[in-house]
Amino acid sequence: MAVSPFPLVFGLDTFGDVTHDEGDRPLSHAQTIRNLVEQGVLADQVGLDFFGIGEHHTDDFPLSAADVVLAAIAARTARIHVGSAVTVLSSDDPVRVFQRYSTLNAVSSGRAEVILGRGSSIESFPLFGYDLADYENLFEEKVDLFAELLKGEPVTWQGKTRPSLDNQDVVPHTESGPFPVWVGVGGSPQSVLRAARYGFSLMLAIIGGSPARFAPFSQLFSQALESVGRDALPVGVHSPGHVAATDEQAREEFWPRYLEVIRRVSETRGFAIPTEESFRFEIGPQGALYVGSAETVAQKIAQNLTVLGANRFDLKYGMGGLSHEALMTNIELYGTQVVPHVRELLSRSQDG
């Protein structure tokens, strides 16, 4: 792939996985959320560009109101961008999503972003009374309305998934144009084409298998943008990982927690339960997990940004059962060692 024309961006994403104390006892949802705010503040202090929270509605992932937590982080930071990773637009109201994130954009002085998703985790559908049979239509219609709301003008819109709007002014207005919007894509070419059609950036959610298999999506996105007369837009990568002082420590901390989490969610999402062999593949050069020392993780990020023609990497950090202290160490190593080394590696490869 060609080198991306956009500046490099490095972020962190979390689903608010419930952390454990030193006795391996789960913390309360409230304490997990308070710890998450501290993690977002540290991300800003170590120079990261973005901190994202993914919407979930389960006991393991109690982040059902990401924008509220992001506002708390925004109030204690001055530079880092904050946003969703992702917002399940299919089971939400686009008007309310726009209002919440335009409010966050005001609180943060223009640092809000939104990553929209159809919902690979589907617990929000029954919670809010939506039928999974309408999965595709819900997202298509709601993205269309969200794109209209971003124009900053009174909206006239009609569809089947919510009441129509007739020259409706939706507030608060943004100060300087629309905030950045991305579409999270986990394997659907149609989602890539949709992102291009609406002029939204592309976030590749790569959580298993070879990242290189997503390179055609980057190429498709570029071609689709050109076919509809739009300028090039950024491409990002979202993948899970864990950084520790050594490869061995990172593996030992991450593996048992990863196994337990995948075992639990496999019942509803159909994931294969990992073996130690499959885990070793995923943390190796050809896999999708970024687990290891700062050097190991940096080398893998640099390699895959190049392969995918992407300019942004968001590490999905945390795994249910890890301690707050381990996550803070992960964030510090990622910001102070991994990211500077990735920048160095990519600069060196371009110069060469």
Secondary structure, DSSP 8 states (H G I E B T S, - for coil): ----SS--EEEEEE-----B-TTS-B--HHHHHHHHHHHHHHHHHTT-SEEEE----SSS---S-HHHHHHHHHHT-SS-EEEES-EEGGGS-HHHHHHHHHHHHHHTTS-EEEEEE--SS-THHHHTT--GGGHHHHHHHHHHHHHHHTT-S-EEE--SSS--EEEE--SS--SSS---EEEEESS-HHHHHHHHHHT-EEEEE--SS-GGGGHHHHHHHHHHHHHTT-----EEEEEEEEE-SSHHHHHHHHHHHHHHHHHHHHHHH------HHHHHHHTSTTSS-EEE-HHHHHHHHHHHHHHHT-SEEEEE---TT-BHHHHHHHHHHIIIIIHHHHHHHHHHHHH-
